[in-house]
Amino acid sequence: EQLCFDVTTAQIEQSVETSIRKPAYPGRRQTLLANGKLLNEATDAFDEQSASAYAGIEAGYLENWTLTAGAAPEYSDVVEMGNHETFMLLGLPLTAVRDTRDDLLNPTRGTRLDLSLTPYYGLGTDDPSWVTGTTGGSGYLAVDNDKRFVLASRLKLGFLFGADNQDVPASKRFYAGGGGSIRGYKFQSVGDLDASHDPIGGRSVIEVSTELRTRLTEEIGVVPFVDGGTVYQKSYPDFSNTFRWAAGLGLRYFTGIGPVRLDFAFPLNRRNSDDAFEFYISFGQAF
């Protein structure tokens, strides 16, 4: 059994979260999950203050597969382009994950597949209802016996049906750009922008990445990479927006528990609002 308390303090996000994990309940192959979270988030796209909770069951009936289902009520106060709105929502997230990677922080072989589908029901009089779904996958292949050269690729697709873009809370739309997305572009900045060059999000997204993880010594590695993708206003990719590409070079310092990551990325089809380059410092590989 696990009881966890998490506190996040960052420039754009402050949060407090408590989570409980109780294995073998209600059955031997099920695990009870529950959490509660208070969040304050301020980005270029929106400002949000929210209180949310989750209760669900995790099950592992199939080899390498983890299935979860639950209920997630949420109250949020969202400000977008000066407009202030409150939402009361009930999400019913369903997820399926297949993971055959040999290491969580530095995989050299295997794959990971993430599938999720979440119907959202508006509990307030004017709150919208819609369905959000995402599909994400990544694969890893060592091209030599010593695993010093590892080819890694990933793909993400997302869609949102049932409500117009402006009716969905800004915090629930799709965004792209940043260290965990399309490196070389500012956080959330890929896709349509408003008159102030702030992102407005969308109802579908595509992201792709490929990198060659090269280990020069036991402690030092370099990683050339290419990322691409964009966000669309429609519920499906209609290819109306320019696909944004970026390329870069990363440095890895391998520790006993995983690599420390430093990435420099450059937008290949840069807009006037984009910076000449972005850099990222984190722990673990990019994906």
matplotlib code that plots the C-alpha trace (Angstrom):
import matplotlib.pyplot as plt

x = [0.0, 1.2, 0.2, 1.9, 2.0, 3.2, 4.0, 4.9, 6.3, 7.2, 6.9, 3.7, 2.3, 1.8, -0.1, -0.7, -1.8, -2.5, -2.8, -3.6, -2.7, -4.1, -3.1, -5.2, -8.4, -11.2, -9.8, -6.4, -5.7, -7.1, -5.6, -7.6, -6.5, -7.6, -6.3, -7.2, -5.5, -5.4, -3.9, -2.9, -1.6, -0.6, 0.4, 0.4, -2.8, -4.8, -4.9, -6.6, -7.4, -8.9, -9.8, -10.1, -10.4, -10.1, -11.2, -10.6, -9.5, -6.3, -6.2, -3.6, -5.4, -3.1, 0.7, 2.3, -1.1, -2.5, -6.1, -7.7, -11.2, -12.5, -14.4, -12.9, -15.0, -13.5, -14.2, -12.1, -11.9, -10.4, -9.3, -8.6, -8.0, -9.6, -12.7, -13.5, -15.4, -16.1, -16.7, -18.1, -17.2, -17.3, -14.7, -14.8, -11.3, -10.5, -6.9, -5.0, -1.2, 1.1, 4.7, 7.5, 10.5, 13.5, 14.1, 11.7, 14.2, 16.7, 15.1, 17.2, 14.5, 10.8, 7.7, 5.1, 1.5, -0.9, -4.6, -7.1, -10.7, -12.4, -16.0, -16.6, -20.0, -20.9, -22.6, -23.4, -26.2, -24.0, -21.1, -20.3, -20.0, -17.5, -15.2, -11.4, -9.2, -5.4, -3.2, 0.5, 3.3, 7.0, 9.6, 13.3, 15.8, 19.5, 21.4, 24.6, 25.2, 26.7, 23.6, 25.6, 23.4, 19.7, 17.1, 14.0, 10.8, 7.4, 4.0, 1.0, -2.5, -5.3, -8.9, -11.9, -15.5, -18.8, -18.1, -16.7, -13.2, -14.3, -16.8, -14.3, -12.3, -8.9, -7.2, -8.8, -7.8, -4.8, -1.5, 2.0, 5.4, 8.0, 10.4, 7.9, 6.4, 8.0, 11.4, 12.5, 9.2, 8.0, 5.6, 2.1, 3.1, 2.6, -0.7, -3.0, -2.2, -4.3, -3.5, -1.1, 0.7, -0.8, -1.8, -5.6, -5.3, -7.3, -9.4, -6.8, -3.0, -0.2, 3.3, 6.3, 9.8, 12.9, 16.3, 19.6, 20.8, 24.6, 26.6, 30.2, 31.4, 29.9, 28.8, 28.5, 26.1, 24.9, 21.5, 20.7, 16.9, 14.0, 10.6, 7.5, 3.7, 0.9, -2.6, -5.8, -9.1, -11.2, -11.8, -9.6, -6.3, -7.4, -3.8, -4.9, -2.1, 1.6, 3.5, 6.1, 9.5, 12.5, 15.9, 18.6, 21.3, 21.2, 23.8, 23.3, 25.1, 24.3, 24.0, 23.2, 19.5, 19.1, 20.4, 20.5, 19.3, 20.3, 18.7, 19.3, 16.6, 16.1, 12.8, 13.2, 10.2, 10.3, 7.6, 8.2, 6.9, 9.3, 12.7, 15.8, 16.4, 15.2, 17.0, 15.8, 17.2, 15.5, 16.0, 15.4, 15.2, 12.7, 10.4]
y = [0.0, 3.5, 6.9, 9.8, 13.6, 15.7, 19.4, 21.1, 24.7, 26.0, 29.2, 28.2, 25.6, 25.2, 22.1, 19.9, 16.3, 13.3, 9.8, 6.4, 3.0, -0.2, -3.4, -6.6, -4.7, -5.4, -8.5, -10.2, -8.7, -5.3, -2.2, 0.7, 4.1, 7.4, 11.0, 14.6, 17.7, 21.4, 23.2, 26.8, 27.1, 30.2, 29.7, 31.9, 30.0, 30.3, 30.7, 28.0, 27.3, 23.9, 21.2, 17.6, 14.1, 10.6, 7.1, 4.1, 0.5, -0.7, -4.2, -6.4, -9.3, -9.6, -9.9, -6.4, -4.7, -2.4, -1.3, 1.4, 2.9, 5.4, 8.7, 12.1, 15.1, 18.5, 22.2, 24.7, 28.5, 29.3, 32.7, 32.9, 36.1, 38.1, 35.9, 34.3, 31.0, 28.3, 24.6, 21.7, 18.5, 14.7, 12.7, 9.0, 8.1, 4.7, 3.8, 0.8, 0.7, -2.0, -1.7, -4.0, -1.6, -3.0, 0.3, 3.1, 5.9, 4.7, 2.0, 0.2, -2.2, -2.7, -0.6, 1.3, 1.9, 4.3, 4.4, 6.6, 7.6, 10.1, 11.2, 14.5, 15.5, 19.1, 19.2, 22.9, 24.5, 25.8, 23.4, 21.4, 17.6, 16.0, 13.0, 13.2, 10.4, 9.9, 7.3, 7.4, 4.9, 4.7, 2.1, 1.4, -0.6, -1.1, -1.3, -2.9, -5.7, -3.3, -1.1, 2.1, 3.1, 3.1, 4.3, 5.7, 7.0, 8.1, 9.1, 10.8, 11.3, 13.1, 14.0, 15.8, 15.3, 16.7, 20.4, 23.4, 24.6, 27.8, 25.9, 23.4, 24.7, 26.0, 23.7, 20.6, 21.4, 20.0, 21.9, 21.1, 22.5, 22.2, 19.7, 16.8, 17.6, 19.4, 20.6, 23.9, 25.7, 27.4, 25.5, 25.1, 27.5, 25.1, 25.6, 28.6, 31.8, 34.8, 38.4, 38.5, 35.4, 33.3, 29.7, 28.9, 25.2, 22.8, 19.6, 17.4, 17.0, 15.1, 14.7, 12.7, 12.3, 10.3, 10.3, 8.3, 7.8, 7.4, 6.5, 7.7, 6.5, 4.8, 8.3, 10.5, 10.3, 12.5, 12.4, 14.0, 14.3, 15.6, 16.5, 17.6, 18.1, 20.6, 21.2, 21.5, 23.3, 20.4, 17.1, 15.3, 16.4, 18.2, 19.3, 22.9, 24.0, 24.0, 21.0, 22.5, 20.8, 21.1, 19.5, 19.5, 17.8, 16.5, 15.7, 12.9, 12.2, 8.7, 8.2, 5.0, 5.7, 7.3, 9.9, 13.7, 15.3, 18.6, 19.3, 22.2, 22.4, 24.8, 25.4, 24.5, 26.5, 29.3, 31.9, 35.5, 34.7, 31.8, 32.1, 31.1, 28.1, 26.5, 24.4, 21.9, 20.3, 17.3, 13.8, 10.7, 10.4, 12.7, 9.7]
z = [0.0, -0.8, 0.5, -1.3, -0.9, -3.8, -3.9, -7.2, -7.2, -10.6, -12.6, -14.4, -12.0, -8.3, -7.0, -3.9, -4.4, -2.2, -3.7, -2.4, -4.0, -2.4, -4.3, -4.3, -3.8, -4.5, -6.1, -6.3, -9.8, -9.1, -7.4, -5.9, -6.9, -5.4, -5.3, -4.7, -6.2, -5.9, -8.9, -9.9, -13.4, -15.4, -19.0, -22.2, -23.2, -20.0, -16.2, -14.2, -10.6, -10.0, -7.4, -8.7, -7.4, -8.9, -7.8, -10.0, -10.4, -12.1, -13.5, -15.1, -16.7, -19.8, -19.9, -20.3, -20.3, -17.6, -17.7, -15.6, -15.3, -12.9, -12.2, -11.9, -10.7, -11.2, -10.4, -12.4, -12.7, -16.1, -17.6, -21.3, -23.2, -20.4, -20.3, -16.9, -16.8, -14.2, -15.0, -13.1, -14.9, -14.4, -16.4, -16.8, -18.0, -19.5, -20.3, -21.6, -21.5, -23.1, -21.9, -22.9, -22.4, -20.6, -18.6, -17.7, -17.8, -20.4, -22.6, -25.3, -26.6, -26.4, -27.1, -25.2, -26.3, -24.5, -25.3, -23.5, -23.9, -21.5, -21.8, -20.0, -18.7, -17.8, -14.4, -14.6, -16.6, -19.4, -19.1, -22.2, -22.7, -25.0, -25.6, -25.6, -26.9, -27.4, -28.9, -28.2, -29.0, -28.8, -29.9, -29.1, -31.0, -30.2, -33.5, -32.0, -29.5, -26.9, -27.0, -27.6, -30.5, -29.8, -32.4, -30.6, -32.2, -31.0, -32.3, -30.6, -32.0, -30.1, -30.9, -29.2, -30.3, -29.2, -28.5, -30.4, -29.6, -27.8, -25.7, -24.2, -21.3, -22.5, -20.1, -21.8, -25.4, -27.1, -27.3, -28.7, -28.2, -25.4, -23.8, -23.7, -27.1, -30.0, -28.9, -30.5, -29.9, -26.8, -24.4, -26.0, -28.9, -31.9, -33.6, -34.1, -32.1, -31.2, -32.0, -29.0, -30.3, -27.4, -28.2, -28.4, -28.5, -30.7, -30.9, -32.6, -32.5, -34.2, -32.8, -34.1, -32.9, -33.8, -32.2, -32.3, -28.7, -28.9, -25.9, -26.2, -22.9, -19.8, -18.6, -21.6, -24.6, -27.5, -29.1, -32.5, -32.9, -35.1, -33.7, -35.6, -35.3, -35.1, -33.6, -35.5, -34.8, -36.1, -34.3, -36.9, -38.6, -41.8, -42.6, -42.7, -40.4, -41.2, -39.8, -37.5, -37.6, -35.3, -35.0, -32.3, -30.4, -26.9, -24.2, -21.7, -18.5, -17.2, -13.5, -11.5, -11.7, -15.1, -17.5, -16.9, -20.1, -21.8, -25.2, -27.7, -30.4, -33.4, -35.2, -38.9, -40.2, -37.7, -37.4, -36.3, -32.8, -32.3, -30.7, -32.6, -30.3, -27.1, -24.5, -21.9, -18.8, -17.3, -15.9, -18.0, -21.8, -23.7, -24.2]

ax = plt.figure().add_subplot(projection="3d")
ax.plot(x, y, z, "-o")
ax.set_aspect("equal")
plt.show()
